[in-house]
Amino acid sequence: MSLDDVAFPALVFSQEQLVVAPSADFLTVATGKAVRDGWYDNMLIADSAGVFYRVDGVEVKKESYFKRPKTPFGRGVRLVNFRIAAIERPSLDEVVRMTAQAIGRDETLWSAGHDVDALLRSLRACHSVEEIVLLFSG
């Protein structure tokens, strides 16, 4: 399977963090440090159709420094051969737990003055994974 099979936007769980991926392009450009530090290892993707995928591996495209894509953190790397596998869908309670845990660890939400308690209440009121994806991507 590849990223072409994923219905975007999607929630991405990695290293106990949560990121919303609006498109496949969002996931195919990264910093070299992110790849080296294992950001893509055991990454879990929950797409907007409620399907879950685990990342089985990525490869870095070899290209000259000046052809590499720009990121907010400097020149990045382009990822190719993004291999994913569909996995059994976790329970809604498990997805809510993983999402709430990631929110609790996100210091930028707390420091920016967001109403995190209201966000957590909205999260717990969701009746499906699809609703959770829409909550965070909307």
Secondary structure, DSSP 8 states (H G I E B T S, - for coil): --GGGS-SSEEEEETTEEEEESSHHHHHEE-HHHHHTTTTTT-EEEETTS-EEEEEEEEE----GGGS-EETTEE-EEEEEEEEEEE----HHHHHHHHHHHHHH-HHHHHTT--HHHHHHHHHT--SHHHHHHHHH-
